Amino acid sequence: MSYELISTMRKDVVMADDEAAYILSYFKEQQFRRNTVLLHAGEVAHEVFFVTQGSLHQFYNDEAGNERTCNFTFENEFATDLESFSKKTVSASTIKTLTPTTCLTITCSDLVPLMKESRAMNDFFFLLVERIAAASIRRTKALLSSTPEKQFLDLLEEKPEIIQRVPQRYIAQYLGIAPESLSRIRKRLIPAKKP
């Protein structure tokens, strides 16, 4: 499973096989059952998760106590509460497995020395942080200025497998609409397949 991490990293950075092996030595493979909480809101995020199989759901509760979805993570993607992980502050979000999930995990205390030792890991992690920040800005803009239909189409383009893999109520939360509204949007935008 670990080759997927190196393959993902090599799309952005160059690394020799010995450096790849050194990077992998810092990661630990872990398997989680469905509905396992990997990070609780109110705790400090000490780990980064790289999904090799399965899916994660990241959410928070608003002031009224309503659950709000902020992200989904599938294979070959990373998950953590970045602000909590980098600043050692408590996390506002919870990360939970949607399915049985296998992750490669690394702790902050291991990542810091690894970034000092490995140029590839250092360069890749900074690129990853930039991408997360850019995605967060795009998401904020979409929530403020795009229709739910446009957001739904963008989500399908970015993560086409989401309809089959994520419960509709979480997708609706992510788009900031009621599940019934999402049903109507899906019927309009996704033609029914004929038998």
C-alpha positions as CSV (number, residue, x, y, z in Angstrom):
1,M,0.0,0.0,0.0
2,S,2.8,2.4,0.8
3,Y,3.9,2.8,-2.8
4,E,0.8,4.9,-3.4
5,L,2.2,7.6,-1.1
6,I,5.5,7.7,-3.0
7,S,3.6,7.7,-6.3
8,T,1.5,10.6,-5.2
9,M,4.5,12.6,-4.0
10,R,6.4,11.9,-7.2
11,K,3.8,13.7,-9.2
12,D,5.2,16.9,-7.6
13,V,8.7,16.3,-6.3
14,V,11.7,14.2,-7.4
15,M,13.1,11.7,-5.1
16,A,15.6,8.8,-5.3
17,D,14.5,5.3,-4.2
18,D,16.6,5.5,-1.0
19,E,15.0,8.8,0.0
20,A,11.5,7.3,-0.7
21,A,12.3,4.4,1.6
22,Y,13.6,6.8,4.2
23,I,10.3,8.8,4.0
24,L,8.2,5.7,4.2
25,S,10.1,4.6,7.4
26,Y,8.4,7.5,9.2
27,F,4.9,6.5,8.3
28,K,2.8,3.8,10.0
29,E,0.0,1.9,8.3
30,Q,-3.2,1.8,10.3
31,Q,-6.6,0.2,9.6
32,F,-9.8,1.6,11.0
33,R,-13.3,0.3,11.2
34,R,-16.3,2.3,9.7
35,N,-17.3,5.3,11.9
36,T,-14.0,5.4,13.8
37,V,-13.2,9.0,14.9
38,L,-9.6,9.8,14.0
39,L,-9.7,13.3,15.4
40,H,-12.2,14.7,17.9
41,A,-13.2,18.4,17.9
42,G,-11.6,20.0,20.9
43,E,-8.4,17.9,20.7
44,V,-5.1,18.9,19.1
45,A,-4.4,17.2,15.7
46,H,-1.1,15.3,16.2
47,E,-1.3,13.3,13.0
48,V,-1.7,13.6,9.2
49,F,-3.6,10.8,7.5
50,F,-2.9,9.6,4.0
51,V,-5.7,7.4,2.8
52,T,-4.7,4.3,0.8
53,Q,-8.1,2.7,0.9
54,G,-11.5,4.0,2.1
55,S,-12.9,7.4,2.8
56,L,-13.0,10.1,5.6
57,H,-15.6,12.7,6.5
58,Q,-14.5,16.0,8.2
59,F,-17.1,18.1,9.9
60,Y,-17.8,20.5,12.7
61,N,-20.8,21.6,14.8
62,D,-22.0,25.1,14.4
63,E,-23.2,27.3,17.3
64,A,-26.7,25.9,17.1
65,G,-25.2,22.3,17.4
66,N,-25.9,21.5,13.7
67,E,-23.3,19.2,12.0
68,R,-21.6,20.9,9.0
69,T,-19.5,18.9,6.5
70,C,-16.3,20.6,5.5
71,N,-14.4,17.9,3.6
72,F,-14.3,14.4,2.2
73,T,-11.0,12.5,1.7
74,F,-10.6,9.5,-0.6
75,E,-7.7,7.4,-1.8
76,N,-4.3,9.1,-2.3
77,E,-5.4,12.2,-0.4
78,F,-4.3,13.7,2.9
79,A,-6.5,14.7,5.9
80,T,-5.9,16.6,9.1
81,D,-7.0,19.8,10.8
82,L,-4.2,21.8,9.3
83,E,-4.5,24.8,11.7
84,S,-4.6,22.5,14.7
85,F,-1.7,20.4,13.4
86,S,0.6,23.3,12.6
87,K,-0.2,25.6,15.5
88,K,-0.9,23.0,18.2
89,T,-4.3,24.6,18.9
90,V,-7.5,22.6,19.5
91,S,-9.3,21.4,16.4
92,A,-12.6,22.8,15.5
93,S,-13.4,19.8,13.3
94,T,-13.9,16.1,13.7
95,I,-12.5,13.5,11.2
96,K,-14.3,10.2,11.0
97,T,-14.1,7.2,8.7
98,L,-17.1,6.7,6.4
99,T,-16.0,3.1,5.5
100,P,-13.4,0.7,6.7
101,T,-10.3,2.7,5.9
102,T,-6.5,2.1,5.7
103,C,-4.2,5.1,6.2
104,L,-0.6,5.8,6.4
105,T,-0.1,8.2,9.3
106,I,2.7,10.4,10.5
107,T,2.9,12.5,13.7
108,C,3.9,16.1,13.9
109,S,6.8,15.2,16.1
110,D,8.1,12.9,13.3
111,L,7.2,15.1,10.3
112,V,9.3,18.1,11.6
113,P,12.6,16.2,11.6
114,L,11.7,14.3,8.4
115,M,11.2,17.7,6.6
116,K,14.6,18.8,7.8
117,E,16.3,15.6,6.6
118,S,14.3,15.1,3.3
119,R,14.2,17.9,0.7
120,A,11.5,16.0,-1.2
121,M,9.3,15.8,1.9
122,N,9.9,19.4,2.8
123,D,9.0,20.6,-0.7
124,F,6.0,18.3,-1.0
125,F,4.5,19.3,2.4
126,F,4.8,23.0,1.5
127,L,3.0,22.3,-1.8
128,L,0.3,20.4,0.0
129,V,-0.3,23.3,2.4
130,E,-0.5,25.7,-0.5
131,R,-3.1,23.4,-2.2
132,I,-5.2,23.1,1.0
133,A,-5.2,26.9,1.4
134,A,-6.1,27.5,-2.3
135,A,-8.9,24.9,-2.0
136,S,-10.2,26.5,1.1
137,I,-10.4,29.9,-0.7
138,R,-12.2,28.3,-3.7
139,R,-14.7,26.7,-1.3
140,T,-15.4,29.9,0.5
141,K,-15.9,31.7,-2.8
142,A,-18.2,29.0,-4.0
143,L,-20.4,29.1,-0.9
144,L,-20.7,32.9,-1.1
145,S,-21.2,33.3,-4.8
146,S,-22.2,30.0,-6.6
147,T,-25.6,28.5,-6.8
148,P,-26.0,25.0,-5.2
149,E,-26.3,23.6,-8.7
150,K,-23.0,25.0,-9.7
151,Q,-21.4,23.8,-6.5
152,F,-22.8,20.3,-7.0
153,L,-21.4,20.2,-10.6
154,D,-18.0,21.4,-9.4
155,L,-18.0,18.8,-6.7
156,L,-18.9,16.0,-9.2
157,E,-16.1,17.2,-11.5
158,E,-13.6,17.2,-8.6
159,K,-14.7,14.0,-7.0
160,P,-16.9,12.1,-9.4
161,E,-17.1,9.0,-7.2
162,I,-18.7,11.0,-4.4
163,I,-22.4,10.2,-5.3
164,Q,-21.7,6.4,-4.9
165,R,-19.5,6.7,-1.8
166,V,-20.9,9.4,0.5
167,P,-24.4,9.5,2.1
168,Q,-26.6,12.2,0.5
169,R,-27.1,14.0,3.8
170,Y,-23.4,14.7,4.0
171,I,-23.2,16.0,0.5
172,A,-26.2,18.3,1.2
173,Q,-24.4,19.6,4.4
174,Y,-21.3,20.2,2.3
175,L,-23.3,22.3,-0.2
176,G,-25.2,24.1,2.6
177,I,-28.6,22.9,1.5
178,A,-31.4,20.5,2.7
179,P,-31.2,16.9,1.5
180,E,-34.5,17.4,-0.3
181,S,-33.0,20.2,-2.3
182,L,-30.1,18.0,-3.2
183,S,-32.5,15.3,-4.4
184,R,-34.2,17.8,-6.7
185,I,-30.8,19.1,-8.0
186,R,-29.7,15.5,-8.7
187,K,-32.8,14.7,-10.6
188,R,-32.4,17.8,-12.8
189,L,-28.7,17.5,-13.4
190,I,-28.1,13.7,-13.5
191,P,-30.3,12.0,-16.1
192,A,-31.9,8.7,-14.9
193,K,-30.2,5.7,-16.4
194,K,-32.5,3.6,-18.5
195,P,-32.6,-0.1,-17.8
